[in-house]
Amino acid sequence: MKAIKARTRTDLGYNTLPFSEKFTILHKVIANTLNIVRPVRNIGLTALLVAITLLNSSSTYPPRESKVDVIVIDAGHGGHDDGTHGKLLKEKDIALKIALKVGAYIEKNIPDVKIIYTRKDDTYIALDERAEIANKNKADLFICIHANANPNTKAFGTETFVMGLHKDDSNLAIAQRENSVILLDENYHERYEGFDNSPESYILFELTQTAFQENSLNFASKVESQFKSKVGRTSRGVKQAGFVVLWRTTMPSVLIETGFLTNSTEEKFLAGEDGQDLIASGIYRAFKDYKSDVESIN
């Protein structure tokens, strides 16, 4: 029995596989199992055993010093990808304006922090490329800025997401909307290791854990606290969902939905310079508090 277990973990090389390759294997196993086993959530004993084997042998990330010196600010969408929209605004435009304002606050008040933007103009960047920018620059924090939408035009409030299992269908719907941009990319099946934004694909996120979830949740809670107590917005709270751009990053990461463009009142707030400044200042103060928390460990 020991010899079989050793071969499973060592001879097959799971310990040496990057996480993305494990994700690919996991996707194939679950996809094959789903052709036999229904409903979707009952993925079968074989798939679960392989999932546990792969994830228990998941690659560990090198330890980081307790410093927050490099951050990546990602303005969602851009170029031919408008994102969602209201009567006045396109998501790509408001995300960029707020992202640049957040960076300006940090540059002015915490000049020792290096800020990297995934985009500073109306440019389209694929989700995997956004994460790669953060990974390549060894960022200590990834902040992704978006605006929300809902068929219910009365829906309002901010919400900040971390990578994880969606708790309800509304979280899944938001993740699917934001992830749908991958369908615009060439060879997206290969680029995203088989993830195709189908409901079945999200089973993979239920079986994965992020090494950075605790710090991600810490920063996300600070963002929502600032929005509620200092900016005067209605907070819908910190939530978890399977966002591809967050899954790809190797540092604490959050996706901030700054308000609903489909709500006329919130759209007007986000359209104004004052509203953008308030949202950006809230994110800045959350970052300042988060940086202080992390570095106080030293």
Secondary structure, 3 states (H helix, E strand, C coil): CHHHHHHHHHHCCHHHCCHHHHHHHHHHHHHHHHCCCCCCCCCCHHHHHHHHHHHHCCCCCCCCCCCCCEEEEEECCECCECCCECCCCEHHHHHHHHHHHHHHHHHHHCCCCEEEECCCCCCCCCHHHHHHHHHHCCCCEEEEEEEECCCCCCCCCEEEEEECCCCCHHHHHHHHHHHHHHHHCCCHHHHCCCCCCCHHHHHHHHCCCCCCHHHHHHHHHHHHHHHHHCCCCCEEEEEEECCHHHHCCCCCEEEEEEEECCCHHHHHHHHCHHHHHHHHHHHHHHHHHHHHHHHCCC
